[in-house]
Amino acid sequence: MSKRHALAPSAVIIVLAAIAYLLFWPVAIEPRAWNAPRDQGFVGAYAPNTALQSAERQQLVNSEGPEDITLDSEGRPVFGLLNGDIVRREHDGDFSILTTTGGRPLGLEFGPDGTLWIADAYLGLMRWSRDTGLELVVTEVDGRAVRYADDVDIAADGTVYFSDASSRFAADQYGTYQASLLDIMEHAGNGRLLAYVPETGLTYTVLGGLHFANGVAVSHDNNWVLVAETGSYRILRIGIGDQNNGQIEAIMENLPGFPDNINDAPDGKFWVGLVSPRSGSLDALSNYPFVRKIVQRLPSFMRPQAQRYSHLIAIDSNGNVLRSLQDPSGAFAHVTGAAESEGKLFLSSLHEPAYAELEL
C-alpha cells in the first residue's frame, strides 16, 4: 500500500471531526432568526467626510476605554476606565481619580445635586458623591439580576433610567466587548430599559425585549426616554410623560453603524456614537440562525468584529440627523459618544487609551 493510501483514513477522520465540531460543538448562543434591513451605507446625511480627523487625542495613564464621558459642574470631563477607575481631567491637564468601582464603569451622569450615577457593567447601578462615597444601589430588577448595566440618565423628577444591555451574557463573565458580540450574534431580545426612583427605592422595567440595550437619554422636555438598540441598528423613544406614557416609537432605523451612547447637548440635540460600521456578513446571516451558530464555532478572528472607523452623529428628539462627523481612517476609533460644552466635544471610545477633544 502506498503512503498516500495509508494516510487517507487519517485525513478522512480529521475532516469528519472538523465537520462534527462545526455542526455540534456547544456554544453559548442560541441564535434567533430576523431580517436585517438592507444596509444603505454611508449615503445622504451619512455621506463620508473627515470632520473627526482634527480631533486631538488626550492620552490616558494606566488604563484605556473611556466608554462614556460626562461633564461636572465646572465643565471638566469625567469618564470610567477598563481598570475600574472613574477619572476627571482637571483644568491644568492633570488626571485625578474620583473613585474606583471595582468593576467596569460605563455610563455616567451627574444628577442635579452633584451625585454621580454610574452604570457599572459588572456590578449594577451605582452612585458616588464626595460626601457619601460609593454605593451600589441596584443589582436586580423584577427578580432578574442586572448583568450588564450600560448607560444611565436622570429625569427632572429624579427617576434614574438605565439600560441592562443583556440579561443573558454577563459582562463580568465574558467581558463587556465579548458579551456584546455574543448578544448581537444571538439577537434574542435580552436587553432591558430599567428605572430606579431614589425617593422610594422602587425599581421597574420600562421596556424589555431589546436587542442589546445601550445608550440612554431623557429628552429635554422630559416626555421621552431615548434608548439605542445596538443589535437592531435603531433608536427608540419611550413615552414617560402624562400624555404619552408607555408609547414606543422608532425614531431612527437602519443606521449605517452600531449605535452606542446617547448624550444630550446644551442646545437640545443629542450626540450618538456609531461605534463601528455594520457587518455585511452579520447582516447576510441574520435569517440563518443555524449558520450563525456554526460561525460562532470558528476562531474569533474569523467572526464579525468591530471595524476601526470614527463616526459621531447629532440628532434631534425626532431622530433627524443634524450633523455627521466621521474619520474613515479610524485614527480615534470605536467612538461611543460625546459630551459637548462651550463649543467643544469630548469624544469617548470603547477601546482607545485616550479620549479626544474636537473644536466645533
Summary of the structure (lengths in Angstrom):
residues: 360
radius of gyration: 21.4
end to end distance: 76.4
largest distance: 84.9
contacts: 1237
relative contact order: 0.16
helix: 18%
strand: 41%
